[in-house]
């Protein structure tokens, strides 16, 4: 079916995508890179590798079918594979690669998240329900310790402080991806007034400002938002 050719970021993160998207070298072999994709991957790679002076935040804005998801998947493979992709990406002008053994990828996809019932994760033998973008990012980047640091903020729907958010990301390079946040916002609007996260939709300016500030000041940290 044609659906196998539709890129899905979360399926790649979850290891369930079609091999054309899941296998990094196969993915790039089938990619005709635009100049913007080359620039994005060069900047992301070198920022994750610790080169100073680059952008910490990237905002992708194109119409439907404009390649946003493809760019996000490319960044995921770059973070997870590092210089193992140097041969296939030799035309991208990338001078430095991140260490894939220490780089964490944290993704929040609004279509796959629910502020009411949350999303269940099992880590280190413990199962948690994660409700917010900051909770999921902390869990994926900082592991169990990272999530527990801001768990109260996740359950209550309140944005953690910059200090707590930075600590929750743990050590080492971090690539943070936020896609389709508006779909999650729409679900948040439907929360009943007695929901523990009923004030969630007042938090977006604070969350974005906090995350961007953390990314700017934390070494080897990149945020890509669509």
N, C-alpha and C positions, 0 to 999 in steps of 0.2 A: 504493500500500500504506500501511497505518497506520504503518509504520516511519518514514515521512518526517516524522511529527508528533512523533517522539521526540527530545527535545533532546539534543544531544551537544556538550559543551564543546570537545573536541579538534577536531571537525569545523569549529566556528566559528573556532577559532584557526588551523586549517590552511586555511581558505578553501574548504572543501568541503561546507559544510552547505546544507540547503535554504534558498532565499531568505527564507522566513519567519523564519529564525533568523540568516541571514548579513547581511541588510540591516538596519542599525540602526533606521532610521525605520519600516520595515515591522514589525520585531520589537516596538518599543514601541507601535505603533498596534494591534497584536494582543494587547497585555498589559493585563490588568486588575490594576493595582498594589495590593498589600496595603499596609497601613500599615508593616509591617516592611520591605518592599522600598523604600518611599519613604525611610525612615529610613536604611537601609543605603546607598542611592545618594547621599543628601545627605552622609552622613558620609564615605564613600569619596571623593566628588568634592572636598570641601573639604579633606580631608587631602592628597590628591594635588596640590591647588592651593597648598598651603603654609600653610593656616590652622592655627595652633597650638592645642593643647589637645584635639584630637579623638583618637579611638581609632586605634591603628596596626594592631591585630589584631582580626579578626572570625571567630568560630567559628559555622558554620551547622550546626544539628542538627535534622533533621526525619526522619520516616519516609519510606519509598520513595514517590515521587510527591508529596512535600511541597514541591517547588519549589526545591530547592537548586541544581540545574543551571540553572534559569531565572534565578535570582538571580546566579549566576556569569557567565552570558552577558550579562546586563544590565550588570554591572560592566565587562566587557570592552568593550562598545560605548561605555560612558560614558568609559572611558580613551582609547579610540581616536578618538572623535569630539569630545569636549569640548563647547564651547559651540555647536557645530553642532546639538546636540540641545536647546538651551535652549527652543525653542518647544514641542516635543512633550513636554518634561519640565517645563513651567511649573507644573504642579500638585504637583511633588515638593518644593518649598521649597528648591531648591539655590541657594545664594548665590554660589558661586564654582566655576568649572570649571578643570580641568587643561588645559595646553597639549598637544594631541594630537600635535604635531610633535616633542615631546621626551619624551613619556611612553612607557615600555616596558612591555609586558605579558609576564610570564613565567608559564607554566602547567605544572604537573606533574599528569598524570592517571594514577593507578596502573594502570588497566586497559590503558593503551597503553604501558606501560613494563616493561622486563625487566632485572633485575639481572645475569642470566647473559650474555645476548648483547647487551644494550644497545639503543640506538636510534641510527640513523645520521643525521647532519646534514652538509650541505655549506654552508660559509660562507667567503666570500672565496676561493673556489676550492680550499679544503682540506676534506677529509671526515674527520669524527670519529665515533667511537662514544661515546655518553654513557650512563652506567650508573646514576647516582644522582639523587635529587631536587635535591641541591645543584649537581650538574654541569649539569643541564638548566636550572635557574633562572639560574645564572651565564651560560650561553650565550645564553639568550633576553633577559636583562636587560642584560648587559654585553658581548655580542658575543664575537668571537674573543679579544680581550684579556682579557675577564672570565673566560672559560672557561679559558684557558691559565694564569691565575693559580692556579686550584685543580684543574687537571687531575690532578695526582698524587693528590689526595684523592678525586676521582671514580673513578679507576681502582682505588684501594685500598679504597674504601668507608669511608674515615675522614672524619669531619666536619671541615671547615676551621675555623680560628679565627674569632672574630667580626671581627677586623680584616681578614683575608683575604676573608671573605664579603662584608663591606661594600664593600671595594675592587672585588670581582668584579662587583658590581651596576652599576658604572659611574656616570655622572653622570645627573642629571635624575630626574623622578618615575618610580616603579616600582610597578606593581600585580602582586603575586605571588599566584597561585591554586594551591591544593593540594587535589585532589579524589581520592577513592577510594584514599587511601594504604594502607588495610588490604589491598587486593588486591596491591599491590606487596610489602607486608610478608609476605604468605603465600608469594609466590614467593621471597622472600629466605630464608625458613625452609627451603626445599627445596634451597638451594645445598649442594654437597658440601663437606666439610671442607677439601679442597685448593683450593677456589675462591679467587681473589685477594680476593674480597669476602665471604668466609665469615663474617666478624665483623659484617656489616652490621646484623643485627638487635639488636646491642647498642648501636647508635648513635642510636636514635630520641629518647630524652630529651635527649641532647646537641644533636642537630640542631634540634629544636623550640625548645629554650631559646636556642640561638644565633640562629636565624632571628628569633624574637620580639624578642630584645635588639637585633639589628641594625635591625629595623623601628621599634622604639621610638626609637632614637637617630638614625636616618638621616632627614633631612627628606624630605617628600613620598613616603613609603613606606607601602604598605598590604599586609597579608597577609590573605587570606581562605582559611580552611581548613574543609573539611567533615568 
